[in-house]
Amino acid sequence: MAEIALSGRRATEAFVRAIETAIRDCGEVGLQVAVYHHGKLVVDAWGGLADETTGRKVDGDTLFPVFSVVKAVTVTALHIQAERGLIDYDQPISRYWPEFAAAGKEHATIGDALSHRLGIPQMPADVTPELMSNYGWMVEQLAAMTPRFVPGTDNAYMCYTFGWIIAECVRRTDPRRRPFGTFVQDEICTPLGITDLWIGIPDHVEPRIARIKNSVPRALAPDLPIFAAIPPAVATVEEVFGRADVRRSCHPGANGIMNARSAARFFAMLAGAGVLNGVRLLSEQRVRGFCNPRPDTDRADTILGIPIRMGTAGFWLGGDISADYPYRLVGPNPRTLFHPGAGGSIGWADPDARLAIAICHNRMTHAPSEAFAPIRQALVETFGVE
């Protein structure tokens, strides 16, 4: 069932079993798993179907919509600007983006945005897929928006809005004013040798994208806070994110399209404290600081409705093994940096073990705990992690 390109018989057996179990017994459609260890790709595995309607199979080059996993890439772009002295986390966003000072946001800081304490998780009321695909319209709307609370005083996960806010801060501080997707390719992907990580796809990669299978139930109370952040008109479904205009748009908070080996290579840079194969993107000191938790991290997030271990730098943090997915999957190390995406795709970096892992799949589910448990067990068996 699973095609494999792995190093070592033990690794092969463990990950073959994991993929077969996830597909045969747990309802997965198609998935990829990639692992970097000490900067080297040691697991590159895949199986199942990229498109159930046509029977197209997953291979190593299949691309998956991974939704918020891309936020880890987006914040890294901002941290690169901070590394260059072009952005200060403690400064108001309006210092770099003057229009953002409107509606009581004049004191909202870069740090407030990174830690999801800005107070504007809500999307514009009249948003459509077409408007969401218009980067200029989105940043104009967000600059004018009134926060739900005084920035910096509460936690509200910005499912979609986060990406445009962070990206526009990067663009405004880029001396060349490059489009954000171009910045990511120039400053992250090309230096690290990442070939298949996109925020806004080029036309030629479209045939390789997996089709989303929507198994997330829609029969939810319409007044849930999450629907302000992800309105039904722009939900994480194939009918929206399978559209050509959406796939080609710069939606840096949720429109990441990549394969597992490219995602894992990105996280390998974080597992290496900012360096991969001799290319340093960020200083070790800066990356070590990414594991500092945000204030009130034990309080329920006002959008997600549960506490999440979010860091001040925009990454989710490991260590909460009392919780279910994604914490049990990434393990007990509080220094683990990770980001999950809607539907369950995920990438993480364990700097102590020098491990980076990415799981990409196309079955949308709230918590793929059962399906991904065999993958976690394969990691334990192969690399001896907790």
C-alpha positions in Angstrom: 0.0 0.0 0.0 2.8 2.5 0.9 5.6 3.3 -1.4 8.8 4.0 0.6 12.1 5.7 0.2 13.8 5.3 3.5 17.2 4.8 5.1 17.6 1.6 7.2 15.5 -1.5 7.3 14.2 -0.8 10.8 12.9 2.6 9.8 11.4 1.1 6.7 9.4 -1.5 8.6 8.2 0.9 11.3 6.9 3.6 8.9 5.4 1.1 6.4 3.4 -0.3 9.3 2.4 3.2 10.4 1.2 4.3 7.0 -0.6 1.1 6.3 -2.4 1.2 9.6 -3.4 4.8 9.2 -4.9 4.1 5.8 -6.4 0.6 6.3 -7.7 1.0 9.9 -8.1 4.7 10.6 -9.7 6.2 7.5 -6.8 8.1 6.0 -7.0 8.7 2.3 -3.6 9.8 1.3 -0.6 10.9 3.4 3.1 11.6 3.5 5.6 11.4 6.3 9.0 12.9 6.2 11.7 13.1 8.9 15.0 14.9 9.1 17.5 13.9 11.7 20.7 15.9 12.3 20.0 17.8 9.1 19.6 14.7 6.9 16.4 13.4 5.3 16.0 9.9 6.8 12.3 9.2 6.2 10.4 10.0 3.1 7.3 7.9 3.0 3.9 8.0 1.4 0.8 6.0 0.6 -2.9 6.2 -0.4 -4.8 8.4 -2.8 -4.3 12.0 -3.7 -7.7 12.1 -5.3 -10.4 9.5 -4.5 -12.6 10.7 -7.4 -9.9 9.8 -10.0 -7.8 7.2 -8.2 -4.7 9.3 -8.5 -2.1 8.0 -6.1 0.0 9.9 -3.6 3.7 9.9 -4.4 6.6 11.8 -2.9 6.0 14.9 -5.0 2.3 15.2 -4.3 1.4 18.6 -2.8 -1.0 19.0 0.1 -3.0 22.0 1.4 -1.6 22.1 4.9 -3.5 25.2 6.0 -2.0 26.8 9.2 1.2 24.8 9.1 2.3 27.6 6.9 2.1 30.0 9.8 5.5 28.7 11.0 7.0 29.8 7.6 5.2 33.1 7.7 6.5 34.0 11.2 10.0 32.9 10.2 10.0 35.6 7.5 9.2 38.2 10.1 12.0 36.8 12.4 14.4 37.2 9.5 13.5 40.9 9.3 14.0 41.2 13.1 17.4 39.5 12.7 18.3 42.2 10.2 17.3 45.0 12.5 14.3 45.9 10.4 11.6 44.9 12.9 11.4 45.3 16.6 9.0 43.0 18.4 8.2 45.6 21.0 7.3 48.4 18.6 3.8 49.2 17.4 2.8 47.7 14.1 1.8 51.2 13.0 5.5 52.2 13.1 5.9 50.0 10.0 2.4 50.1 8.7 0.9 53.5 9.6 -2.7 52.7 8.4 -2.8 50.0 11.1 -3.1 52.6 13.8 -6.8 53.0 13.0 -9.7 52.0 15.4 -7.7 51.8 18.6 -4.7 49.8 17.3 -2.1 52.5 17.6 -0.3 50.8 20.4 -0.7 47.2 19.2 2.7 45.7 18.9 4.5 43.2 16.6 4.7 40.9 19.7 0.9 41.1 20.2 0.4 39.9 16.7 3.0 37.1 17.0 1.4 35.7 20.2 -2.2 36.0 18.9 -3.0 38.7 21.4 -3.9 41.4 18.9 -7.7 41.2 19.2 -8.6 40.9 15.5 -9.2 37.2 14.8 -12.4 38.1 12.9 -12.5 38.2 9.1 -14.3 41.0 7.3 -18.1 40.5 7.4 -18.6 40.5 3.6 -15.6 38.3 2.7 -15.9 35.9 -0.2 -13.3 33.6 -1.8 -12.7 36.2 -4.4 -12.1 39.0 -1.9 -10.0 36.7 0.3 -7.8 36.1 -2.7 -7.2 39.8 -3.1 -4.2 40.6 -0.8 -4.6 44.3 -1.1 -8.2 44.3 -0.1 -7.5 42.0 2.9 -4.7 44.2 4.3 -6.8 47.3 3.8 -9.7 45.8 5.7 -7.6 44.5 8.5 -5.9 47.9 9.0 -9.3 49.5 9.5 -10.7 46.8 11.8 -11.6 47.4 15.4 -10.1 45.0 17.9 -12.4 42.8 20.1 -10.3 43.7 23.2 -7.4 46.0 24.0 -4.4 44.5 22.2 -2.2 42.5 24.5 -4.8 41.8 27.2 -6.3 38.4 26.0 -5.6 35.5 23.7 -7.5 35.1 20.4 -6.1 32.7 17.8 -6.1 34.4 14.4 -6.9 31.5 12.1 -6.7 33.5 8.9 -6.0 37.2 9.7 -2.7 36.4 11.3 -1.0 35.7 8.0 -1.9 38.9 6.2 -0.9 41.0 9.3 2.5 39.3 9.7 3.1 39.3 5.9 2.3 43.0 5.5 4.8 43.9 8.3 7.4 41.9 6.4 6.6 43.5 3.1 6.6 47.0 4.6 10.1 46.5 6.1 11.5 44.8 3.0 13.7 47.4 1.2 12.6 45.8 -2.1 8.9 45.6 -1.2 8.6 42.2 -2.7 5.3 40.3 -2.7 5.3 38.1 0.4 5.3 34.8 -1.5 8.4 36.0 -3.4 10.1 37.0 -0.1 9.5 33.5 1.2 11.0 31.9 -1.9 14.0 34.2 -2.0 14.8 34.3 1.7 13.7 30.9 3.0 13.1 28.3 0.3 16.0 29.0 -2.0 18.7 29.3 0.7 17.5 26.1 2.4 17.1 24.2 -0.8 13.3 23.8 -0.4 11.7 23.1 -3.7 8.0 22.5 -3.0 6.7 25.0 -0.4 4.3 27.6 -1.7 2.2 30.5 -0.5 0.4 31.1 -3.8 1.2 28.4 -6.3 2.6 28.8 -9.8 0.5 27.3 -12.5 2.8 24.3 -13.2 2.4 22.6 -9.8 -1.5 22.5 -9.8 -1.7 19.0 -11.2 0.2 17.6 -8.2 -2.1 19.0 -5.5 -4.1 16.4 -3.5 -7.8 16.8 -3.3 -9.2 17.5 0.2 -11.7 15.1 1.6 -14.0 17.0 3.9 -14.9 14.9 6.9 -15.1 17.7 9.5 -18.7 18.0 10.5 -20.5 21.2 9.5 -23.4 20.8 12.0 -21.9 23.2 14.5 -23.6 26.0 16.3 -23.5 29.1 14.1 -22.6 31.4 17.0 -19.3 29.7 17.9 -16.4 32.2 18.0 -14.5 30.1 15.4 -17.0 31.2 12.7 -15.9 34.8 13.1 -12.4 33.7 12.4 -13.3 31.2 9.6 -16.7 32.3 8.1 -18.6 29.5 6.3 -18.1 31.4 3.0 -14.4 30.8 3.2 -14.3 27.6 5.1 -11.4 25.1 4.9 -13.2 22.9 2.3 -12.3 21.8 -1.2 -15.0 24.1 -2.7 -13.0 27.1 -1.4 -9.4 26.0 -1.2 -9.6 24.0 -4.3 -10.4 27.1 -6.4 -7.7 28.3 -8.8 -7.9 31.9 -7.5 -7.5 30.9 -3.9 -4.7 28.5 -4.6 -2.8 31.2 -6.4 -3.4 33.9 -3.8 -1.2 35.1 -1.0 -3.0 33.9 2.1 -0.1 33.5 4.5 -2.1 32.3 7.4 -3.7 29.3 5.9 -3.0 28.8 2.2 0.2 26.8 2.5 0.7 24.1 -0.2 3.6 21.8 0.2 4.8 18.2 0.5 6.1 16.5 3.6 9.8 16.5 2.6 9.7 20.3 2.0 7.9 21.0 5.2 10.2 18.7 7.2 13.2 20.4 5.6 11.9 23.8 6.8 11.4 22.5 10.3 14.9 20.9 10.2 16.3 24.4 10.2 14.5 25.1 13.4 15.6 21.8 14.9 19.2 22.9 14.1 18.7 26.2 16.0 18.5 28.3 12.8 21.0 26.5 10.6 20.6 23.7 8.1 23.5 22.1 6.1 25.7 25.1 6.8 23.1 27.7 5.8 22.2 29.9 8.8 18.8 31.6 8.5 18.4 32.7 12.1 20.8 33.1 15.1 20.8 30.3 17.7 19.9 32.8 20.4 16.8 33.9 18.5 15.6 30.4 17.9 16.2 29.4 21.5 13.9 32.3 22.5 11.0 30.9 20.4 10.1 28.5 23.2 9.1 31.2 25.6 5.3 30.9 26.3 2.9 33.8 25.8 1.1 35.3 28.8 -2.0 33.5 30.1 -1.1 30.3 28.1 -3.1 28.2 30.6 -6.3 30.2 29.9 -8.8 29.0 27.2 -8.2 30.8 23.9 -11.2 32.9 23.1 -11.5 31.6 19.6 -10.5 27.9 20.0 -12.2 27.5 23.3 -9.3 25.6 24.9 -5.9 26.5 26.3 -3.0 26.2 23.7 0.7 26.4 24.5 1.5 29.2 22.2 4.9 30.9 22.3 5.6 34.6 22.0 7.2 34.1 18.6 4.2 32.6 16.9 5.0 28.8 17.3 3.0 26.3 19.3 5.0 24.7 22.0 5.3 21.0 23.0 5.1 19.7 26.6 1.4 19.4 27.4 1.1 15.6 27.3 -2.1 15.8 29.4 -3.9 17.1 26.2 -4.7 15.0 23.2 -3.8 15.9 19.6 -1.6 17.6 18.7 0.4 17.5 22.0 0.7 13.8 22.4 1.9 13.5 18.8 4.7 16.0 19.2 5.8 14.7 22.6 6.7 16.1 26.0 9.6 18.4 25.2 8.6 22.0 26.1 11.2 23.2 23.6 9.5 21.5 20.7 8.3 24.1 18.1 5.4 23.1 16.0 2.3 24.2 14.0 -0.8 22.2 13.2 -3.1 23.0 10.3 -6.8 22.7 9.9 -7.7 19.1 9.2 -4.6 17.7 10.9 -1.5 18.2 8.8 1.4 19.2 11.1 5.1 20.0 11.2 7.4 20.1 14.2 11.0 20.5 15.4 12.5 18.9 18.4 15.8 20.8 18.9 17.1 18.5 21.6 16.7 15.4 19.5 17.6 17.3 16.3 14.5 15.9 14.7 12.1 17.5 12.3 8.9 15.8 11.3 6.1 16.7 8.8 2.8 14.8 8.2 0.7 15.9 5.3 -2.7 14.4 4.5 -5.9 15.2 2.7 -8.6 13.8 5.1 -9.9 16.8 7.0 -10.5 15.9 10.6 -10.5 17.8 13.9 -8.0 15.5 15.6 -6.3 12.7 13.7 -5.1 11.2 17.0 -5.8 7.6 16.2 -4.5 7.7 12.6 -1.3 9.5 13.6 -0.6 7.4 16.7 1.3 4.7 14.7 3.5 7.4 13.2 4.4 8.6 16.7 5.2 5.0 17.6 7.4 4.6 14.6 9.3 7.7 15.7 9.7 6.3 19.1 10.9 2.9 17.8 13.3 4.4 15.2 14.8 7.4 17.0 14.2 6.6 20.7 12.3 9.8 21.4 10.0 10.0 24.3 
